[in-house]
Amino acid sequence: MPRLYIGPDRSITLNIKQIKNIGVQNIAHLNTYAKSQIGDRIMRVFEFEDGGTCEVTYLASGDLEFFSGRSIQVQADDDGNVMIGQLDESAGDGSN
């Protein structure tokens, strides 16, 4: 399972070498979404209605370079699938 690093400020970082797929739990909770590209680097930023954010940067080849989130819910499985979503306050630290 991809290892989660959760900071005291609710920031979340994952070991990117273990991630195969990233998805959004409920697209209706997205407030904004942005995509930008510089050369072969593609960055996607997700902002949820409750203020949580997630940034993902990867190469055009599909290799993931960066994943970071703040005040979001993250679910990961042993196959390297990661789902991000609006923070469920009952989860406490953002991980499941």
VOGU-3710 file (C-alpha; in Angstrom, 3 decimals, decimal comma):
1> mprlyigpdr> 0,000/0,000/0,000  1,389/3,470/-0,799  2,769/4,970/2,397  1,035/8,150/3,605  2,982/10,926/5,316  0,613/13,176/7,281  1,951/16,404/8,759  0,644/18,253/11,816  -0,909/20,837/9,466  -2,935/18,049/7,749
11> sitlnikqik> -0,602/18,043/4,746  -0,439/14,664/3,009  2,393/13,288/0,910  2,589/9,822/-0,641  5,519/7,682/-1,733  5,130/8,299/-5,476  7,027/5,170/-6,516  4,086/3,043/-5,310  1,263/4,977/-7,029  -0,225/3,563/-10,230
21> nigvqniahl> -3,596/5,410/-10,508  -5,152/8,513/-8,941  -8,887/9,215/-8,945  -11,438/11,581/-7,396  -14,003/10,043/-5,019  -16,861/12,427/-5,836  -16,428/14,894/-8,671  -19,404/16,909/-7,358  -17,217/17,994/-4,409  -14,637/19,658/-6,683
31> ntyaksqigd> -14,694/23,444/-6,523  -11,932/24,076/-9,083  -9,620/22,053/-11,267  -6,619/23,358/-13,183  -4,181/21,758/-15,600  -0,978/23,316/-16,848  1,979/22,040/-18,833  5,543/23,248/-19,131  7,572/21,166/-21,544  6,959/17,523/-20,706
41> rimrvfefed> 5,745/18,253/-17,138  2,010/18,278/-16,496  0,551/19,670/-13,257  -3,004/19,178/-12,064  -4,456/20,995/-9,079  -7,730/19,986/-7,451  -9,520/22,208/-4,931  -12,497/20,819/-3,049  -15,538/22,728/-1,789  -14,311/22,471/1,822
51> ggtcevtyla> -10,954/24,079/0,902  -8,857/20,913/0,682  -6,331/20,835/-2,163  -4,280/18,262/-4,032  -1,429/18,806/-6,476  -0,164/16,116/-8,849  2,769/16,556/-11,234  3,798/13,962/-13,789  5,756/13,648/-17,009  4,127/13,231/-20,424
61> sgdleffsgr> 5,429/9,641/-20,284  3,104/9,048/-17,313  5,819/8,914/-14,651  4,589/10,565/-11,457  6,944/13,206/-10,018  4,986/14,823/-7,176  1,858/14,233/-5,112  0,813/16,419/-2,219  -2,453/17,290/-0,544  -3,744/19,378/2,313
71> siqvqadddg> -6,967/18,763/4,250  -8,150/16,002/1,912  -9,216/12,415/2,370  -6,911/9,833/0,789  -7,644/6,157/0,315  -4,984/3,813/-1,075  -4,893/0,095/-1,769  -2,144/-2,489/-2,165  -2,289/-2,224/-5,968  -1,184/1,434/-5,959
81> nvmigqldes> -4,643/2,916/-6,570  -5,235/6,227/-4,775  -8,565/8,021/-4,383  -8,689/11,629/-3,199  -11,708/13,449/-1,861  -13,146/16,103/0,347  -12,101/15,611/3,964  -14,478/13,532/6,047  -14,119/15,070/9,494  -14,935/11,705/11,104
91> agdgsn> -11,744/10,258/9,573  -9,662/12,663/11,653  -6,296/12,561/9,872  -7,459/12,219/6,266  -6,363/8,640/5,768  -8,358/5,424/5,525
//
